[in-house]
Amino acid sequence: MLKSLPADVRPYRRTPEFTESTIPKGLLKEHTTKPGVWGVIHVTQGLLEYRILATVPERHLLTPDKPGIVEPTVPHEVAPIGPVRFYVEFHAASPEAGDPHP
């Protein structure tokens, strides 16, 4: 998992905060972001498992101090580890970089 976003991306949208009982089913199974769209999974309380389902699968435990970076088009899913609260912030290249927001 990458430790940070590319320098040329900026936030443009975020989800509501989810809990272990309100996580959309789509986030619990394999899904991707669109080309050029990055995500940052911010845990505000508890623990969340972030699984990157690439050629070499990875598993990461996300905490309030350790967000998860979602790369464009890379398959991934999440799973709550007990009570959790989190949201996803979406990023794309800034207009100054020449790419429109998705």
VMD Tcl script that draws the C-alpha trace (Angstrom):
set ca {
  {0.00 0.00 0.00}
  {1.25 3.45 -0.84}
  {1.97 5.73 2.11}
  {0.77 8.95 0.45}
  {-1.12 10.37 -2.51}
  {0.57 11.84 -5.58}
  {1.34 15.55 -5.19}
  {-0.95 16.59 -8.06}
  {-4.25 15.23 -6.67}
  {-6.77 17.17 -4.58}
  {-9.89 16.11 -2.64}
  {-13.18 16.67 -4.43}
  {-15.75 14.55 -2.53}
  {-16.21 12.40 0.54}
  {-18.69 9.81 1.71}
  {-20.79 10.09 4.84}
  {-19.30 8.41 7.89}
  {-20.10 4.68 7.99}
  {-20.25 2.28 10.94}
  {-19.96 -1.50 11.04}
  {-23.75 -1.70 10.56}
  {-24.09 0.98 7.85}
  {-21.22 0.05 5.50}
  {-22.66 -0.20 1.97}
  {-22.55 -3.80 0.74}
  {-20.54 -2.68 -2.29}
  {-17.59 -1.71 -0.07}
  {-17.54 -5.16 1.55}
  {-16.89 -6.91 -1.77}
  {-14.40 -6.37 -4.57}
  {-14.71 -2.95 -6.23}
  {-12.52 -0.26 -7.78}
  {-12.34 3.47 -8.26}
  {-12.45 4.99 -11.73}
  {-9.27 5.76 -13.69}
  {-7.61 8.85 -12.21}
  {-9.57 8.65 -8.94}
  {-7.71 7.99 -5.70}
  {-9.29 7.31 -2.33}
  {-8.23 7.78 1.25}
  {-9.99 5.64 3.84}
  {-10.09 7.57 7.12}
  {-10.97 5.56 10.23}
  {-12.25 7.85 12.97}
  {-12.89 5.11 15.54}
  {-12.04 1.41 15.79}
  {-10.35 -0.89 13.27}
  {-11.01 -1.62 9.60}
  {-9.37 -4.28 7.46}
  {-8.45 -3.01 3.99}
  {-7.75 -5.72 1.42}
  {-6.00 -4.86 -1.83}
  {-6.93 -7.58 -4.33}
  {-4.11 -7.03 -6.83}
  {-1.86 -9.67 -8.39}
  {-0.10 -9.86 -5.02}
  {-2.92 -9.42 -2.46}
  {-2.30 -7.24 0.60}
  {-4.13 -6.90 3.93}
  {-3.83 -3.80 6.07}
  {-5.31 -2.89 9.42}
  {-6.51 0.73 9.31}
  {-6.79 2.83 12.48}
  {-7.39 6.52 13.24}
  {-3.60 6.95 12.94}
  {-3.19 4.81 9.80}
  {-5.40 5.68 6.80}
  {-5.62 3.51 3.69}
  {-4.64 4.78 0.22}
  {-6.78 3.45 -2.66}
  {-5.09 3.54 -6.06}
  {-7.14 4.13 -9.22}
  {-8.70 0.97 -10.73}
  {-7.03 -1.39 -8.19}
  {-9.56 -3.93 -6.85}
  {-10.09 -3.74 -3.10}
  {-12.59 -4.34 -0.28}
  {-12.97 -3.56 3.41}
  {-14.17 -5.48 6.46}
  {-14.98 -4.11 9.92}
  {-13.09 -5.48 12.92}
  {-15.71 -4.89 15.60}
  {-17.21 -1.42 16.11}
  {-15.81 1.06 13.58}
  {-16.47 4.50 12.11}
  {-14.89 5.62 8.83}
  {-15.34 7.63 5.64}
  {-13.70 7.71 2.23}
  {-12.31 10.89 0.70}
  {-11.92 10.91 -3.10}
  {-9.10 12.74 -4.88}
  {-8.27 13.49 -8.51}
  {-5.75 15.57 -10.41}
  {-6.21 19.27 -9.87}
  {-7.41 21.47 -12.74}
  {-4.01 23.20 -12.58}
  {-2.43 19.87 -13.56}
  {-4.58 19.78 -16.71}
  {-6.96 16.99 -15.73}
  {-10.65 17.65 -15.03}
  {-12.32 16.24 -11.95}
  {-14.23 13.03 -12.66}
}
mol new
graphics top color blue
foreach p $ca { graphics top sphere $p radius 0.5 }
foreach p [lrange $ca 0 end-1] q [lrange $ca 1 end] { graphics top cylinder $p $q radius 0.2 }
display resetview
